Amino acid sequence: MLQVTRKDPSESVENLVRRFNKKVQQSGILVMARKKRYYEKPISKKEQREVAIRKRARREQKTREILGLK
């Protein structure tokens, strides 16, 4: 669990919440929680790597089409 303490007694709650949100994003807790939200079938690392490569290639192709580079 991440904890954020006040730097000084006069620090506003908004600043405290902003620093907490920044720490949460940097730690990657939300990303992990979203991934584990639903059950995924276990697949091998090789399959995960292949899926990631296909996704990356598809994304690059879309950006090329949008930019008109083909």
NORZI-V838453 format. One record per residue. N is the residue number from 1. RES is the residue in one letter. PSI is psi in degrees with one decimal (none if undefined). Layout:
n = <N;N>
res = <RES;RES>
psi = <PSI;PSI>
This chain:
n = <1;2;3;4;5;6;7;8;9;10;11;12;13;14;15;16;17;18;19;20;21;22;23;24;25;26;27;28;29;30;31;32;33;34;35;36;37;38;39;40;41;42;43;44;45;46;47;48;49;50;51;52;53;54;55;56;57;58;59;60;61;62;63;64;65;66;67;68;69;70>
res = <M;L;Q;V;T;R;K;D;P;S;E;S;V;E;N;L;V;R;R;F;N;K;K;V;Q;Q;S;G;I;L;V;M;A;R;K;K;R;Y;Y;E;K;P;I;S;K;K;E;Q;R;E;V;A;I;R;K;R;A;R;R;E;Q;K;T;R;E;I;L;G;L;K>
psi = <131.4;140.7;139.6;127.1;157.2;135.4;-39.1;160.3;-22.6;4.1;135.9;158.4;-35.6;-43.8;-38.5;-45.5;-39.6;-44.6;-38.3;-46.8;-39.5;-43.3;-40.7;-44.5;-41.2;-32.5;-22.5;15.3;-43.1;-38.7;-45.3;-40.9;-39.9;-36.2;-37.2;4.9;-38.0;151.3;135.0;141.6;140.9;126.5;158.4;162.2;-34.8;-43.6;-41.5;-42.4;-43.1;-41.0;-43.4;-39.2;-43.3;-42.0;-45.8;-42.9;-42.0;-42.2;-42.5;-38.6;-42.2;-42.8;-36.5;-42.4;-40.6;-41.5;-13.6;24.4;-34.3;none>
